[in-house]
Amino acid sequence: MPKKSSGGGLSPAQQAAKFLGVSVLAGAVLAGIALPAVGALGLAAKGSVESFDELPANMKTPPLSQRTTILDADGGQIATVYSRDRTVVALKDVSPYMQKAIVAIEDSRFYQHGAVDLKGVLRALNKNAQTGGVSEGASTLTQQYVKNVFVEEAGDDPTKVAQATQQTIGRKIRELKYAIQVEEELGKKKILENYLNITFFGQQAYGVEAAAQRYFSKSAKDLNIQESALLAGIVQSPSRYDPVNDEAEATKRRNIVLQRMAAVGDISRAQAADAMKAPLGLKVSKPRNGCITAVKGAGFFCDYVREVFLNDKVFGKTKEARAKVWNQGGLTVRTTMDAAAQDSAQRSIKDHVYKSDEVATAASIVQPGTGKILAMGQSRPYGVDTKKGETTLNLSANDDMGGGMGYQPGSTFKPIVAAAALEDGMPANKVYSSPYQMAYPSPVSACDGKRWMNDRGNPAKLENENSSEVGPYDMKEATAKSVNTYYVQMISDIGICPVTTMAKKMGVERADGDKMPQVPSIALGTQEVSPLTMANGYATFASRGMYCTPIAIESVSQRVGDKTKSLQVPKSTCSRAMSEKTADTINALLKGVVEDGTGSKAGLGSRPSAGKTGTTDERYAAWFVGYTPNMAGAVWVGDPAHKRKMSGITIGGRSYGKVFGGEVPGPIWRDMMSGALEGKPVEQFNDIHIPDGRDKGRGDGNRDDDRDDDNGGFIGGLVGGNNNGGGGGEPFPTPSFSIPEGFFRGQDNGGGNGNGGRFG
């Protein structure tokens, strides 16, 4: 007795025989009656056997693309993203009415025939011959499923989609052979399940579960008769029978399905009549896809996670391979985002800077010792509607991670200079003359044995906040007051290379990916960086000298079919950037900034904190970067386009004559961190005492080592060293130094006239 297939149809051999037996009808059969019978017969029959045999034996079935869910560290949902809005469900989780409706309208003899319905072919051929055109098709549900597999494999490539759907004999031959294979391997129930999960139902909904949620805001298992009929009717033409845009046409189509269900005995005629009287009953859920759906203003964090996935080779060797995995979806991505920290950051931003303001703000929080990014937010909302002030530019991130080209950090870079000096052997109570105004000392040693030299004819100069801010100062007071001339003397003393090396060890690099130039002006924060970079760099101080690369992803699992697997994720790598003693000393210096220096408005009360203010030249940007032992955060305020100076400006409903790092970013940081740290343990810094350096005598620039090149910082007591006044300047320093054009990025031309200094 002939062997039956697992689905109740004919065996592969019988199917092939049937195929060859009707090859004279190939113009109709192979095209699924999508071609006129006349004139196609000879073309189809010729070589059909050879074409059939040459096809690969097995059809490759790509995993169905599904939605990806992005979670916070505690498992709360941040957003869902997808290239196809689809949730794969088992057949048992689909309403029996839905199963019957789709079979009734698409292939009522599905359970009686095999991969090809010869009776249906003959019926369609006869009808098409009578009309002289194409009025009826004969593709079985199995053949339709195979075609949908080809479309799914084509993805969003329009050329591949066209190839997968073109009405050609070759495609129908391939479709038919694979339909035979599918019938043998899967059986009817699995084919129906796969078909319901792969089919497009319009309104961005792929698969019956997404369709049920889109049109009725319910699960597929809960669909009633009329709802099932509506969805089944959409499949033939999702645009024509779209119930959202054409209720009348959709109703007609639904009723046709109901009549067909009654005709084949799936429901009674009374049930069909009642269902046809019922309204459509739509309860539409709008498509919610992408990071624009993120909660707690976490759209930019969500986008950063996507950038990590697409850029990190742990997820695939090539960018194309990584994009394929991301677009396939079915991922559950648990991130490092702390919901409380994110909520606090966004609330603080909203309270202090309005989205309609001329300037913007961006903030990031990082966990010291782990590199985990806890929060990331900004005042400009995430989105693509520029009329509403929306943007997808992540102001917290580097250029290669969806951000911009960065912003000058101003004096928030000074602690990096101090760390380099301390590691180089400089005492923590080092004193420099710190005059109100000075030219950049020259020459200054740089990397690779080179030297930076100031322009002798027109030397670059700098000055402090005001004329009353005059040294000598020791490191603690100079840091608290953010004295420019002190830090330029410091970098001139130790050289540029230790500073750029220390910055690199702390992960502080330019946002555009370029190298830090070897110029002494970097001591004043002239090189553009991102808020995330500065937050993570300062986390190095908080963790007593250990730098950890930033991470945003804790774990990733992927669902393929009915199986779930875990994917590898990037790990933070930690390395020692400086000694514990150096870090402890910097912490002591920066505690002074918050306690009684320029950052006093950023203080956290009884909770120990440390930080540094920064305001750039011409007030294009203002910063506060600070930390506790358990969290580090950075806040930047400015014009991303670098056009609006922050003088005579209104921000967050308040007017400011001049914006300082401690005046606007400082309070944002304070409120952000207060909320983020609520309920967290109060941790202490490892206290270290820094003696007053001026007890040894004002203007003493001697180091505590025996280096031959020590001369008290080139200028030492030479300029202003006999000033006994000290600086009681304003609490918010202004970086009012003059820098010639091209000074920061000058090149050596070998002749002593290089723009912005030269290496000699």
N, C-alpha and C positions, 0 to 999 in steps of 0.2 A: 504494500500500500504506500502511495507517495507520502513523503515526509512533509508535515505541516511546519510552518514557521512558528516561533514562540508567540507571535501575535495573532495566530489563527489564520494567517494568509498562506500563500503558496511558498514552497521552498525557493532558495536562490536559483536552483537549476530550472524549476518550473517558471519562475519569473523571467529568466533569460530566454527560455524557449518561447514564452508568450510574447516577449519583446520581438524576437526574430520572426515569429509567426505573423505579427501584425506590421512588419516593417514596410509593407506596401502602403500602409496608412501613415507612414512616418511624418509626412508633411503636417498631419494633424496631431498625431500622438506626441512626437518629439517636441513640438512647439506648444504642447498643452492646448491645442486648438487656438493658439494665439496667432496662427497664420492662416490665410485662406487656403482651402483644400486644393483648389485648382492651381496648377503650375508648380506646386511645392513637392509633389509626390516623388517625381524622379530624382530631384536633388537630394531629398531626405534619404531615399532608399539607397542611393549609390554610396558605397563605402560605410554604411551604418554599422555593419558588423565589425569592420576593422577599427572604426572610431571607438566603438564600445569596448573592444578588447584592449585597446591601447591605454585606456584610463587607469590610473592607480587603483589598486584593489581596495584601499581603505581611505575613507574620508577623514581628514583631520578636523576635529571639532574644537574650535577655540573656546576657552572659558568665556562664559557670558560676562560682559562688563556690568558691574553693579555700582551702587553708590558706596562711597567711602565715608566713614564716620570718624571725626576728629574729636578726641576727648581731652579733658584736662587731667591733671595728675591724680585727681580723686575719682575719675571715671565719669564726671559730668560732661554732657555733650556740648561741644563748642560750635560745631558746624557739620554739615554734610556736603560733600562735593562729588560730582560725577560727570562723566561724559555721556552716560546713559542712566537715566533715573530708573533703576530696576532693583527689585528685591526678589531673589529667587525663592520660590516656595514649593513644597511638595504637593502632589496632586490631592492628597488628603486635606490640604489646607485651602482648597479651592471649592467653592460652592458646587454641589451636584448640578444645580440649575445652569451654572456657567459652563460646566463641562458639556452638558447636553446642548446648550445653545450654540456653542462654537462648532460642534460636530454637525448639528442639524443644518446650519446655514452654509458651512464651508465644505462639508464632505459627509453627507448623511449615510452613505454606505461604508463609512470608515471601518467599521468592525466586520464587514462582510468581504472586502476585497484585500488584495495585497498592496504592493507599492504602486501598481498601476490598476486603475479601474477601467477594464476594457469595455464594460457596459456603458460607463459614463462617456468613454471616448467615442463610441459609436453614436450615442445619443447626441453628443455635442457636434460631431461631424455632420450628422444628418441635419441638425438645426442650422448650422452655419452654411451648409450647402443650399438650404432653402432660402436663406436670407441673402446669400451671395457675399457675406462679410463675416465678421467675427462677433457673434452675439453671446457666445457661451464658451467657457473653458472647461477643461477636464482634469486639471491638476488635483491630485489627492492631497489630503492633509499632510501626508508624509512628504510628498514632493514640495509642498509649500514650506515645510519645516526645513528641508535641505536648502531651498533657495534662501531662506532667512539666515541660515548658517553662513552662506557665502556673503550675504550682506553684512552680517555681524563681523565677519573676518575682514571685510573691506574697511570697517571703521568709518572715519570721517573723510576718507580720501574720495573725492567725487569721481575720479577716473575709475577707481576700483569698484565703487558702488555701481557705476554705469555698466561695467563689465559683468558684475554679478547679477544684474537685472535685465540685460539686453535680451531681446527676443530673437535668439539664434538657435539653429539646429544643434550646434555644438554644445551650447549651454544646456539645452534640454536633454541631450544624450548623457552628459555628465550628471545632471540632476537625477535622471532616471536610474542610472547605475547605482548611485549612492543611496537613492531611496530604497532600492532592493536590499542593499547592505544594512541600512538602518532598520528596516522591517525585521530582518533576520536577527539582528543583534539586540535590539531594544524591546521589541514588542509594543503592542498598541498603547497600553497605559503610559509607558515611559515616553513614547512619542508624543502623546497628548500633553503630558506634563511639560516636556521640553518646548513644545509649540506654544503653550500658554505663557511660558516664561520668556520666550525670545521675541514674540510678536509685538509690533509697534501699534499702540492704541491712540496715537495722537497726543497733543498737549504735552510733549516731552516725556510721555509715559511709555516705558518699555516693559512688557510683561503685565500679567493680569493683576498682580498685587499693587504695582505702581498705579495702574489704571483705576482700580477700585478706590485707592486713596485719593487720586486726583479728582475724579468725578463725584465720588460719594463720601469721601473722608471716612472710609471704613475698610476693613480687611476683605480680601477676596473670598474668604470662607463664609462671610456674612451676606453676600449678595443675594437678593431675592430674584424672582422670575423676571420682572420687567427690567431690573438693573442689569441682570445677566444678558438679556436680549439686546439691550442698548449697546453694551460693550462688544458683544459678538458682532453686531451689525457694523460697528465702526471699522473693523479690521479691513474690510474690502477697500475702503477709501477713507482714511482718517481725516483728510481735509474736507471732503464733500459731506461726510456724515458727522462732522464735529458738532456735538450738542451745545457747546458753549457759544459758538458763533452762528449756528443755524439750527435752531430748535425744531422747526417744522420738518426740515429734511431728515434730521436725526430721528424724529418721532415716526415718520413714515418707514424708515429703515428698521427701527425697532419692531414695529408692528409686523413687518414682513417676516422677521425672525420668529416672532411669536406664532404667526400662522404656520410657519414651517415646523416649529417644535410640536404644534398640535397635529400637523399632518403626519409626522413620523411617529406619533404616539408618545412623545416625551412628556407632554402635559395634555390635559383635557381641553376640549374646545371652550368649556366654561371658564377654565383658568386663563386661557388665552384671551377670551373676551374681556374678562375683568382686568387683566394686565394692560390691555390695549386702551382701556378707559383711564388708566392711572396717569398722572402727570409724570414728567421725566424724573422729578425729585432730586435734581442735582444739588449737591452740597460741595461745591468746587473748592479744592485746596490749591492755591497758587503754587507753581513750581518754586521750590526754595533750594537753590543750588549755589554752591560756592561760598567763598569766605564772606560774601556780603550778608550771609545768614548768621554769621557768628554772634554769639551772645557776649554781653559785658564789653562791647567795643573791641572785641578780640580779632577783628578782621585782619589786621596787619600781622598779628601773631600767627593766625591761620595761614596767611599768605607766606610767611617766613617758613613755616613747616613744609609747605609745598615746595618752596625753593630748596630747602635742605634735601628733600626727597629727589628732586630733579637734578641736583648738583653733586650729591655724594655717591661715590663709586661703590659704596657698600650695597646700594640698591640696584646696581647694574653697571657693567663695564663701560657702556656708552650712554650718551644723553638720550639717544633714541630708545635704547633698551629700558632705561629708567622711566621715560615718558610712557612707554607701552604698559608697564606695570601700573603706573599711576592711573592711566586712562582706563585700564581694565577694571580697576577699582576692587570692590569687595574687601577693602582694607578697614581695619580698626586701628587707628593711630592714637596711642596714648601719649600725650605730650607732658612736658615738664611744667606747664602753666599752672600756677597757684590761683585758684578762683578768687580767693579773698584779695590777694595782691593785685590781680588784674582789675578787679572791681574798684579797689581803692585808687589805683593809678588813674583809671578813667574818670572816676568821680572828681578827683583832685584837678585833673586837667580841665574838666568841664566847668568847675567852680572858678578857675583862675584865668582861663583863656577861652574866648568864644570862637566857634568855628568860623564866624564871619569877620574876625579880627584881621587886620592887615598882616599880622605876623602869626606864626604857628608855634606849637610846642610839641615836643616828642619826649617820651620817657621810657626807660627800661629798668627792670630790676633783675639781678642775678644772685644766685646763691653762692657765697664764697666756699671754696674747697670742693665744689662739684661741677661748676660751670653751668648749672641748670638755669635756663632763662625762666623766670617766674612770672614776668609781666612785660607787656609791650603795648604802648598806646600813643595816640596823638590827637591833637585837636581837630585836624582836618578829617572828616569822616571817610570811611572806606567805601569806594564805589566808583562808578564810571560817569556819573552825571555831573559834569563840571559846572553846570548852571546852579547846582545845589552846593557847590564847593567841595564835591567829592573828589577823591584821588585814590589811585592804587599805588602811589609812590610811598614806600615805607621810609619815613623820615628817621627811623631809629636804626636802620640797617645799612650795610655797605652796598656799594653799587652792584656787585655781583650777586647779591641776595635780595634784589628787588628794591634797593634803596637808591639814594642819590650819591652825589660826589662828596658828601660830608660837609662839615662846618668847622671853622677854626675854634679850638677849645679854649683859647685864651689862657688865663692863669691856672686852669685846672691841669695843665701840663706840668706846672712847676714841681709838684711832688715827685714826678718821675725824674726830674733833674736832681732833686735832693736825694732820692734813692740811689742814683748812680754815683753821686758824690760820696755818700756814706759808704757804699760798697767799695769805693776807691780809696777809702781810708780817711776821709775828711771827718773831723770831730763834729758832733751834733751841736756844739756851741760856737761854731765857726763865726767869726765876725768879718764883715766887709764894710768898707767906707760908705757904700750905697749913697752916692750923691743924688741930688734931685735930678740932674741931667748929666748925660755923658755920651761920648761916642762909643760905639762897639769897640772893645779892645782888639788889637790886631798885632801879630798873627794869632790864630787859634788852631791848635792841632786838630786834625780830623782823622778819619780811618785811612788805612793803607799808607801811612806816613805822609799824607798830604796836609796842607795847612790852608785855612781860610784867611783871607786878608781883606780888610776894609779898604774902600776906595779912598786913597790919600787926598785926592782933589776934592771930593765931595763925600766925606765919611758919613755913613749912616749913624743916626743918633737915636736916643730914646730918653724918656723921662718918666718920673713917677707921677702919682696922682696930682700933687700940687707942690708948690715951692716949700711948704713947711715939712714935707716928707723927706727928711734928710737924715742919713745915718750918722754914726755907725749903727748897724743892726746886727744882731745875732740871728741864727737860723729860725728860731722859734718866733721871734717878733716879726722878722721879715716875711715869714710864711703867713702869720696871722693877718698882717697888713697888706700882703701880696705886693711886696716891693719889687718893682721891675729891675732896677739897677742892681739889687743884691743878686738876683738870679742870673743876670747876664754876667756879672763878675764871677759867679760860681761856675758857669759853663765854660767861661774863658779860662778858668783855672784848671779844671779837670779835662777839658777838651770835649769835642762834640761826639766822638765815637762812643765813649761810655754811655752817653745819654741815648743815642739811637739804638745801641745794643740793649740797654735796659728796657726801652720802650718795646722793642721786639720781643724780649723775654716775657713782658707783661701782656703781649698780644695787642699792643697799641700801634696800629699801622694806619696808613692813609686809607680813606674810604674808597678811593679809586683804584687801589691796588699798587700804586707807584711806591717806590722806595722813599724813605725819609731823606731829604737832601742834607748834606753836611754843611749846615749854616747855623751860626749861634742864635739866630732869631727863633729857633724852635723852642728855646727856653721860655718864650712868651706865648707859645701855643699858636704858631702861625700855620701849622699843617692840618689840613682838613681831615677830621675823623667823624665817626658816627656815635650817637649816644650809647648804643649797645656796646661798642668797643670801649668807651670810657667806663661804663658800669662794670664791665668784666675786668678791665685793667685795675680799677680800684678794689675789686674783690680780691686781688692779689695781696693788697695791704691787709685787708680784713682777715685773710687766711694765713697771716704771718709769713708771707713770702711765697706761698705756693700758687702758681698760675695754672688754671684749668681751662682748656678750650671750651667755648660755649656749646651747649647742646640744647635742643628743643624737643627731642623725641625720646621717650622712655622705652616704648615697645611698639611693634607692628605685627599684627596677625592678618592673614589673607584667607578669605573663604573662596574656594574654587569648587564649584559643584556643591556636594554635600560634605566636603572635607575642609578643615581649617588648619593652616600651617603658620608657624611663626617665622618671621623674617629677621635677618640680622639688622641691627641698627648701629648708627655711629656712636662711639663711646668717647667720653671726654678723656683727654690725656692730660695728666698733671705733671708739672715739673717745677723745680725750685728756681724762682727768678731772682731771689735775694735771700739773705740770711734772716733768721727770725729777729735778730737784734735790729737789723735795718728796718724791717717792717714795723717792729714795735716802736722804733724811734719816729718813723713817719706817722704812725697812729697818734703818738703823743703830740707831734707838731700839728696835725690836722684836728685834733680835739680842741686845740687852742683857737683854731679858726672858727669853730662852732660856738665855743664857750664865750669868747670875748673878742673875736675878730670880725672879718667881713661877712662871715656866714652865721652870725648870731640869730638871725631870723629863721634859720633852718633847724634850730635845736629841737631835740625830742624830749626835753624836760629831764626826768630822772633816768631815762634810758641812755646809756653811753652811746655817743655817736661822734663821727669825725667826717670832715669833708673839706671841699675847697670851692670857692667861687671862681668865676671866670667871665670876663667881659672883653670882647674883641675890639680891635681898632675900628673907629667910626661907629661902634655899637650896632653892628650888623647881627651880632649873636651874644647871648648871655647864657651862662651855665651855672648849675650847681651839681657837683658830683660828690656823693657821700656814702657812708656805710655805717653799719653796726657789725658786730662780729658774725651775725647770721644773715644779713642781707646787704647788698650794695646796689645803689641806684644812681642813675644819671638823668638830669633834666636839662633840655636845651630849649631856648626860646629865640626865635628869630624869623627872618624872611627867607624861605627856602630858595627864592630867586636871587637873594643877596642884593636887593635893590632898596629896601626900606630900612633906613637907619632908625634905631629906637630912641629917638629924642623927640619930645613933644608928641607923644603917642598915647592912644587909649588902648588898654589891653584888659579884657575881662570886665569892661565897664568902669575901669579906673584910669585916671589920667596920670601920666608920668612925664616929668621934664626930661629925665634921663633914666634909662633902665640899667640896673646893675645886676650882677649875678646873684647877690644876696637879697635883692629887693623883689624880683619876680620869680626866677627859678627856685630860689631858696624856699619860700613858702609852699610852692607846688611840691617840692621834694618832701618837706616836713609833713604835709597832709597825706601825701601818697604813702610814705613810709610808716606813718602812725597807724593808718588803717591796715597796711600789709602786715605789720608786726603785732597787731592786736591778738592777744592770746598766746603769742610766742614767748618763750623764756627770755628773761632779761639777762643777756650775757655780757661779760666784762672784757675789756681789753687787758692785755698783759702790760700793766703800767711800768713805765720807765721814766726816770728822772733826768731831765736835761738841765744842767746848770746854766746860769746866765753867763754867756760868753764874754760879756763886756767887763766882767769882774777882773779879767786879766789885763785890761787896758784897752781903751777905745782905739779902733783902727788897727789892731794887731791882726795881721792876716796870716801869721805863721801856721803851718800845718803841723800835725803831730807825727809826720814821717820825715824821712831824710831825702826826699826827692830834690835833685839839683835844680829842677826848673821851677821850684816854688818861689814866687815873688809876691805873695799876697794878692793873687788875682790880677796881676798886671797893673792894676791901678791901686789896689790896696789902700794905703793912706795918701797916695799921691794926689787924688782929686777929692776934695772935701773931707779928708781924713782928720782935720783938726776941728771939724764942726762938733760942738758940744751940745747941739740942740736936741737931736733925736726927732723923730717924726710923729707928730700927733695928728696925722692927716684925717680926712673924712673916712667914715667907715666903709665906703664903697669905692674902690679904686677905679680910676679911668685909665685905660691903656693909651695915653696920649703921646705916643712916640712917633717920630717921623721916619718913614722907610722909603727909600728911593724905589722907583719903578723897576721891577725885575730883580729886586734884591734877594727874594727868597729862592728863586729857581735859576740863579745865574750859572753860567758855564765857564769853564776855564778856557781862555783863548791864548794862554801862554805869554801874553804880553803885558799883563798887569792892569788891563782895562776891562776885564770881564764884567758884565752886568751883574750887579748884586754881589760883588765880592768875587774872589777867585781862589783856586787852589794853586799853591806855588811849591 
